[in-house]
Amino acid sequence: MYDVIIAGGGPTGAVLAAELRLHDVRVLVLEKETEPVPFSRIVGLHIRSLELMDMRGLLERILPHGRRRPAAGFFAAINKPAPAGLDSAHAYLLGIPQRVLVRLLEEHAIERGAQVRHGCAVAGFVQDDEGVTVELDDGERLRSRYLVGCDGARSTVRKLLGVGFPGEPARNETLMGEMEVGVSQEEIAARVAQAGGTRSRFWLRPFGEGVYSVVVPAEGVGDRGRPPTLEDFRRRLRAVAGTDFGVHSPRWMSRFGDATRLAERYRAGRVLLAGDAAHIHPPIGGQGLNLGVQDAFNLGWKLAAQVRGWAPEALLDTYEAERRPVAADVLDNTRAQTELTSAEPGPQAVRRLLTELMDFDVVNRHLTEKITAIGVRYDFGDGPDLLGRRLRDIELRRGSLYGLLHRGRGLLLDRTGRLTAGVWSDRVDHLADPSAALDVPCVLLRPDGHVAWIGDDQRDLDVHLARWFGQHQ
């Protein structure tokens, strides 16, 4: 008997497993693939994901395997510099091979005590008042209190659950990869400028060391289960630009479409959805993996509280209430960005106008915070603007704020020295630090780093401790 079975061992599933293990939840991860994919595209961890990794002591493990890039040029690939003074200690993009990231996150989950089984997939399940009976594709049956589908865009769990996945199918597909070229930068620039006037989904951009990011429209909508070949790139480059630029030695190659869908709900009884099983959208802006990882950090402590028996009645429902609107916003901004890559005169006119507007810092900052998710604010009711937002890492007498969140517990950060976590001290840490760099007297942080309460009154604090961390007998 497991507490939670997770279908899918990608980044979302691995992060969720590790989060659950912080609270001694018995976790089994089922991953249908037996081996890593033979190709590995580079993915980008945005600011908020980097902060969350830092909160769990994972960032130092990941950083050596990635490459830092400026937090700029995200929105519709409009080339603007990063806004000055972004409110984060990690104001950069970390590019990292997806296969490496998955391995690191899976190793972390296993070290925490999660069980991971490769070559296993969910074929069916039945839930009742006590739990979920999960049938694997080899006929084996397992019992768990909860099941979470982190099994991707074609999620078996979502389909078996009967949850609708409305949206728009793919209309266009694009080839993307990193590879070396056999011509000069001058020739590349001339050819791209010549072809770019009619095809904005086409570019070759240098990454250094002779490697280029290559993006070119695919021919129709094909089988996304089959990775593209180098010859596919050469053929499409010749069709678009009249030359294949002598591309060779690919680092990775992939294809993506502009399908956009959002699950009608994230939970039905004891079965939940997260990551691409709950939402898909074009990869423009690089938000997909980050959105799933942030789902996992939101869900993990809440599901653990439910399993451990101390969750307030509505706590698990806040997962959908908070994360589904965030996903809907990401779908909208990727729809907008995709329109701006159209070669049609109207979208191109809007693109030129937005390019001008992004010279205003407030516009550039708003779009950057949207893409990197540091602008997310959950609705916790009336209160100061900080309420519901994540709190950036700040220096404290006992080190850094994020260093105090490694255990996945709540935190009462108290500048007055007069408050206490009281009977919730088994779930919430308390730090009295009058030197903390806050503009408010005290904050209550949830395990995901979002501000759940602001104030200095103990009775009001107790109400909010009970709201987020349960009643004590």
Secondary structure in CASP SS format (residue, H / E / C, confidence):
PFRMAT SS
TARGET T0000
AUTHOR 0000-0000-0000
METHOD secondary structure of the structure
MODEL  1
M C 1.00
Y E 1.00
D E 1.00
V E 1.00
I E 1.00
I E 1.00
A E 1.00
G C 1.00
G C 1.00
G C 1.00
P H 1.00
T H 1.00
G H 1.00
A H 1.00
V H 1.00
L H 1.00
A H 1.00
A H 1.00
E H 1.00
L H 1.00
R H 1.00
L C 1.00
H C 1.00
D C 1.00
V C 1.00
R C 1.00
V E 1.00
L E 1.00
V E 1.00
L E 1.00
E E 1.00
K C 1.00
E C 1.00
T C 1.00
E C 1.00
P C 1.00
V C 1.00
P C 1.00
F C 1.00
S C 1.00
R C 1.00
I E 1.00
V E 1.00
G E 1.00
L E 1.00
H C 1.00
I H 1.00
R H 1.00
S H 1.00
L H 1.00
E H 1.00
L H 1.00
M H 1.00
D H 1.00
M H 1.00
R C 1.00
G C 1.00
L C 1.00
L H 1.00
E H 1.00
R H 1.00
I H 1.00
L H 1.00
P H 1.00
H H 1.00
G C 1.00
R E 1.00
R E 1.00
R E 1.00
P E 1.00
A C 1.00
A C 1.00
G C 1.00
F C 1.00
F H 1.00
A H 1.00
A H 1.00
I C 1.00
N C 1.00
K C 1.00
P C 1.00
A C 1.00
P C 1.00
A C 1.00
G C 1.00
L C 1.00
D C 1.00
S C 1.00
A C 1.00
H C 1.00
A C 1.00
Y E 1.00
L E 1.00
L E 1.00
G E 1.00
I E 1.00
P E 1.00
Q H 1.00
R H 1.00
V H 1.00
L H 1.00
V H 1.00
R H 1.00
L H 1.00
L H 1.00
E H 1.00
E H 1.00
H H 1.00
A H 1.00
I H 1.00
E H 1.00
R H 1.00
G C 1.00
A C 1.00
Q E 1.00
V E 1.00
R E 1.00
H E 1.00
G C 1.00
C C 1.00
A C 1.00
V E 1.00
A E 1.00
G E 1.00
F E 1.00
V E 1.00
Q E 1.00
D C 1.00
D C 1.00
E C 1.00
G C 1.00
V E 1.00
T E 1.00
V E 1.00
E E 1.00
L E 1.00
D C 1.00
D C 1.00
G C 1.00
E C 1.00
R E 1.00
L E 1.00
R E 1.00
S E 1.00
R E 1.00
Y E 1.00
L E 1.00
V E 1.00
G E 1.00
C C 1.00
D C 1.00
G C 1.00
A C 1.00
R C 1.00
S C 1.00
T H 1.00
V H 1.00
R H 1.00
K H 1.00
L H 1.00
L H 1.00
G C 1.00
V C 1.00
G C 1.00
F C 1.00
P C 1.00
G E 1.00
E E 1.00
P C 1.00
A C 1.00
R C 1.00
N C 1.00
E E 1.00
T E 1.00
L E 1.00
M E 1.00
G E 1.00
E E 1.00
M E 1.00
E E 1.00
V C 1.00
G C 1.00
V C 1.00
S C 1.00
Q H 1.00
E H 1.00
E H 1.00
I H 1.00
A H 1.00
A H 1.00
R H 1.00
V H 1.00
A H 1.00
Q H 1.00
A H 1.00
G H 1.00
G C 1.00
T C 1.00
R C 1.00
S C 1.00
R C 1.00
F C 1.00
W E 1.00
L E 1.00
R E 1.00
P E 1.00
F E 1.00
G E 1.00
E C 1.00
G C 1.00
V E 1.00
Y E 1.00
S E 1.00
V E 1.00
V E 1.00
V E 1.00
P E 1.00
A C 1.00
E C 1.00
G C 1.00
V C 1.00
G C 1.00
D C 1.00
R C 1.00
G C 1.00
R C 1.00
P C 1.00
P C 1.00
T C 1.00
L H 1.00
E H 1.00
D H 1.00
F H 1.00
R H 1.00
R H 1.00
R H 1.00
L H 1.00
R H 1.00
A H 1.00
V H 1.00
A H 1.00
G C 1.00
T C 1.00
D C 1.00
F C 1.00
G C 1.00
V C 1.00
H E 1.00
S E 1.00
P E 1.00
R E 1.00
W E 1.00
M E 1.00
S E 1.00
R E 1.00
F E 1.00
G E 1.00
D C 1.00
A C 1.00
T E 1.00
R E 1.00
L E 1.00
A C 1.00
E C 1.00
R C 1.00
Y C 1.00
R E 1.00
A E 1.00
G C 1.00
R C 1.00
V E 1.00
L E 1.00
L E 1.00
A C 1.00
G H 1.00
D H 1.00
A H 1.00
A C 1.00
H E 1.00
I E 1.00
H C 1.00
P C 1.00
P C 1.00
I C 1.00
G C 1.00
G C 1.00
Q C 1.00
G H 1.00
L H 1.00
N H 1.00
L H 1.00
G H 1.00
V H 1.00
Q H 1.00
D H 1.00
A H 1.00
F H 1.00
N H 1.00
L H 1.00
G H 1.00
W H 1.00
K H 1.00
L H 1.00
A H 1.00
A H 1.00
Q H 1.00
V H 1.00
R H 1.00
G C 1.00
W C 1.00
A C 1.00
P C 1.00
E C 1.00
A C 1.00
L C 1.00
L C 1.00
D H 1.00
T H 1.00
Y H 1.00
E H 1.00
A H 1.00
E H 1.00
R H 1.00
R H 1.00
P H 1.00
V H 1.00
A H 1.00
A H 1.00
D H 1.00
V H 1.00
L H 1.00
D H 1.00
N H 1.00
T H 1.00
R H 1.00
A H 1.00
Q H 1.00
T H 1.00
E H 1.00
L C 1.00
T C 1.00
S C 1.00
A C 1.00
E C 1.00
P H 1.00
G H 1.00
P H 1.00
Q H 1.00
A H 1.00
V H 1.00
R H 1.00
R H 1.00
L H 1.00
L H 1.00
T H 1.00
E H 1.00
L H 1.00
M C 1.00
D C 1.00
F C 1.00
D H 1.00
V H 1.00
V H 1.00
N H 1.00
R H 1.00
H H 1.00
L H 1.00
T H 1.00
E H 1.00
K H 1.00
I H 1.00
T H 1.00
A C 1.00
I C 1.00
G C 1.00
V C 1.00
R E 1.00
Y C 1.00
D C 1.00
F C 1.00
G C 1.00
D C 1.00
G C 1.00
P C 1.00
D C 1.00
L C 1.00
L C 1.00
G C 1.00
R E 1.00
R E 1.00
L C 1.00
R C 1.00
D C 1.00
I C 1.00
E E 1.00
L E 1.00
R C 1.00
R C 1.00
G E 1.00
S E 1.00
L C 1.00
Y H 1.00
G H 1.00
L H 1.00
L H 1.00
H C 1.00
R C 1.00
G C 1.00
R C 1.00
G E 1.00
L E 1.00
L E 1.00
L E 1.00
D E 1.00
R C 1.00
T C 1.00
G C 1.00
R C 1.00
L C 1.00
T C 1.00
A C 1.00
G H 1.00
V H 1.00
W H 1.00
S C 1.00
D C 1.00
R C 1.00
V E 1.00
D E 1.00
H E 1.00
L E 1.00
A E 1.00
D C 1.00
P C 1.00
S C 1.00
A C 1.00
A C 1.00
L C 1.00
D C 1.00
V C 1.00
P C 1.00
C E 1.00
V E 1.00
L E 1.00
L E 1.00
R C 1.00
P C 1.00
D C 1.00
G C 1.00
H E 1.00
V E 1.00
A E 1.00
W E 1.00
I E 1.00
G C 1.00
D C 1.00
D C 1.00
Q H 1.00
R H 1.00
D H 1.00
L H 1.00
D H 1.00
V H 1.00
H H 1.00
L H 1.00
A H 1.00
R H 1.00
W H 1.00
F H 1.00
G C 1.00
Q C 1.00
H C 1.00
Q C 1.00
END
